[in-house]
Amino acid sequence: MDKARNSSLIYILGIVGVCLIVMIISMIFGLGKGDNGSSDQYVDARDLTPKIGDSVSVGPFSVKIAEVARDGDTVTLNVVASNASNKAADLYSDQFKIRDDSGNEYTSQTLATNFVNVNPGIDKTEKISFNIPAAAENLSLNIAEGLFSSKYKTVDLGQNTKQ
């Protein structure tokens, strides 16, 4: 019985030893580093966030913010929505919310929820306006997957959106 127990212990220690040797070799030769040879695993999230002109998938839509215009307290987005599904779908103005660097959230200026019905394979261009204090900086846009969805995509509206 002791012989079997010693044999199992030697086997386990052997596996641990091999794992340690592989880890040491990996560290020496830089295995597991990125393409640029850097072991830095952190990336600035701002580099990954879509920007004006980039398309993002939101529900059945591909949405692109083609242009942002600021006039005093009014920020107007020129939104291009493409329906990538095989049936008509609605896109609502309430799916779009702007946030500033202080965490304030702004909804569109419309009195009622505006929507546009987009047929499959069709691009629709709409303007959505927001009433935002001129002092608000570093604006980003959250686009919800659906009217009542808590999932959203963020688009960086730029560092120079202050007037």
Secondary structure, DSSP 8 states (H G I E B T S, - for coil): -HHHHHHHHHHHHHHHHHHHHHHHHHHHHTTT--TTS-------HHHHS-BTT-EEEETTEEEEEEEEEEETTEEEEEEEEEE-SSS-EEEEGGGEEEE-TT--EE-BS-SS--EEEE-TT-EEEEEEEEE--TT--S-EEEEESSTT-S-EEEEE--TT---
